[in-house]
């Protein structure tokens, strides 16, 4: 069901219509959408099933966050689709033999974030994308919770595009660009300054015109006296747990510490040579207070960072306003935000210079376009965060193509070798850009067999998800 390829060709009525009505009618028909799938009747399309593949990497490891792995994973429950989180690819099937694909963000959403919506979608026409998204969006949420709703929305757009024979970007209003600029971000090969510099020189040589380097302040300053004031139980990690916000933790950096962090960046850029002229942003500073963020940003100004990301949580508008108004380096945030209205207060207050939504968290492809237009209204720029497989990146490229207000999208490196096997595109990025796919829907062919060895038994498309067929309830947003 999932591997059927759409048959495309000029609509068969074209010749008959021209013969009956003459050249004028032929001219009118030429304006009709071409390459519509003749085996598809979009108005009669119905969702019949939804299944997932949980990608854990070769050997079936379970991802436990940034670079971490769980030692044990409970067995999958028959009919439930999966036992625990990973990179989840969703496939939505229809009564006409065509399927649509989407994916969650790539570091650990739970399968129930996707499958809980199945009972609400069965029997619906997937071409009614906005209607169906509004039906399920109240069950999404910020950070990884919204990722399940996003994966479904992406798959619905893929289905609608295949049914009508057009790329997703065309259904979002057409495109502003033929290729999407990427910035390169990810873990260098080691922690030595020479290796970091060599790694980023390679990225520049590959064609990337923007970079980002995670600048963990506590690890840089560990063991250096008079540089950092931390809680008594602080263990030197860049971030203390996942619960407490910055201002709860009392992590302060001294002027001396800020200057040493700037020296560290300066050494990397010196070793990069001419490649250091490519803009480089910074992220993952640690849970610093707003005052320490300001001191650090002012110290870093001499090493010309292009942007400073997520210095405090995205929903702290006043703190962001304080930081942005106190420094001369551009700021951005928003990768964990869900729905356009969550980022609007930041933009209305001009509390950041750029928003940074993730197209697999914000609420889908149409929601990304809405968010872009909202930010533009307030003269705030937009970058796009991503950590995805080529399936997710292709979806993002379509949405970004339809957004006027856009600077660059994150290309998380290094990409696993198996990413190249998932679609017919191989290397998705070409000299620092993703060419916007031109085929129907996502415009890529999905290789399901390449995913099979990445999934544990019970967590592949062939495994039914019947448990979720009738799991519905709690639909009221208010009483």
Residue, then its C-alpha position, 0 to 999 in steps of 0.5 A: x500500500x505504501x510503496x505504490x507510485x502515483x501514475x502521472x500524465x496529462x488529463x485524459x479529458x484534454x484531447x476530448x475537450x479540445x476536439x469538442x469545443x475547439x482551440x479556445x477550450x484547449x487554451x483554457x484547459x492548458x491552465x488546469x493543473x497538470x500531472x494530476x494522478x488519474x487513479x486518485x479522486x481527491x474528494x473521495x480520499x479517506x484515511x484507513x490506517x496510521x502506522x509508525x516506524x521507530x528508528x533507533x539506529x543500527x542495532x536498534x539502540x534507543x536514543x535517550x536525548x542528545x547523544x545518549x542511549x538507554x541501556x534497556x527498552x521495554x518490549x513493544x505491546x502488540x497493536x500499540x505500535x511501539x514501546x518507547x521513543x526514538x525518531x518516529x516516522x508516521x505513515x498514513x494510508x488511504x482507501x486509494x492506495x496512496x500514503x503520506x509520510x511525516x516524522x517527529x523531531x529526532x530525539x525522543x518523542x514518545x509514540x503515543x504523541x503520534x498514535x493517540x490521534x489515530x482514532x480522530x483521523x480514521x475515515x477523514x479526507x486527508x486533503x482537509x489538512x487545516x481542518x484536521x490539524x485544528x481537530x488535533x492541535x489541542x493535544x499537542x504541546x511545546x517541545x517534543x509533545x508538539x512533534x507528534x501533531x507535526x508529523x501527522x500534519x506533514x504526512x497529510x500534506x504529503x498525501x494531499x500533494x500526491x492526490x493532486x499531483x503538486x508539491x507541498x510548497x504549491x499548496x502553501x501559496x507557491x515558493x519564494x526560493x528554489x533552494x533553502x540555505x542551511x547553517x551547519x551545527x553539530x558535535x565536532x570530532x573532539x574537544x581540542x581547539x585544533x580539531x574543532x577548527x578543522x571540523x568547521x573549516x571542512x564545513x565551510x569548504x563543503x559550501x556552508x555559508x553559516x555556522x553554529x558552535x555550541x558554547x558550553x560555558x561551565x565546561x570551558x571554565x571548569x577548574x579555573x578559579x574566580x570565573x564561575x559561581x555555581x550551586x554547591x552540588x553543581x557537577x560541571x555539566x553545561x545544563x543542570x537537569x531539565x526542570x529548573x529554569x535559569x533564574x532558579x539555579x544561581x549560576x553566575x559567570x564573572x567578568x574574568x570568566x566571560x573574557x576566558x570564554x571569549x578567548x576560547x572562541x578567539x582561539x578557534x577562529x584564529x585556527x580556522x583562518x579565512x574560514x572564520x569569516x563565515x558567520x558563526x552563532x552560539x548556543x547551549x551556554x548553560x543555565x546562566x542568569x539574565x545578568x550573566x548572559x548580558x556580561x557574556x554577550x558583551x565579552x563575546x562581541x569582540x569575536x563577532x558572533x552572528x547570533x546568540x541562541x536560547x540564552x534564557x527560555x523562549x517564553x521569558x519575554x521580559x528577560x529576553x527584552x532585557x538581554x536584547x536591549x542590553x547587548x549589541x549581538x543579535x538574539x534568537x529563540x523559539x525551537x521549543x515553541x508550539x503554535x504561532x501565538x506562542x512566539x507572538x509576544x516575543x515579536x510584538x515586544x521586539x524582545x529578540x532579533x530572530x525567532x527560531x521555530x522548529x517546523x517539527x514542533x511549531x505545529x506543522x508546515x502551514x503553522x510555520x508559514x503563519x509564524x513567518x508572516x507574523x514575525x515579518x509583521x513585527x520586523x523580526x527575522x526567522x531562522x528555522x531549527x531542525x534535527x531530522x532525517x531527510x524526510x523531515x528536512x524535505x518537509x521543512x524545505x517545502x514550508x520554508x520555500x513558501x516563507x518570505x521571511x527566512x534566513x537559514x535552516x539548521x543542518x545538524x551534523x554529522x548525519x548518520x550514514x543510514x540517512x542517505x538510504x531513507x530516500x532517493x535523494x541521497x545527499x540532501x544538502x548540495x553545497x550548503x543548500x537543500x534544493x526544494x523538491x519538485x515532485x508531488x507531495x514531499x517530492x521524495x521517494x521513501x525507502x521503507x526497507x532501509x528503515x526495517x533494520x533500524x527498528x525493533x520487532x513490533x515497531x515497524x510499519x508492518x506492525x498494526x496499531x489497532x489499539x489506537x483505532x478507538x482511543x478518543x475523548x477529551x475534545x473540549x478546549x473549554x467548558 
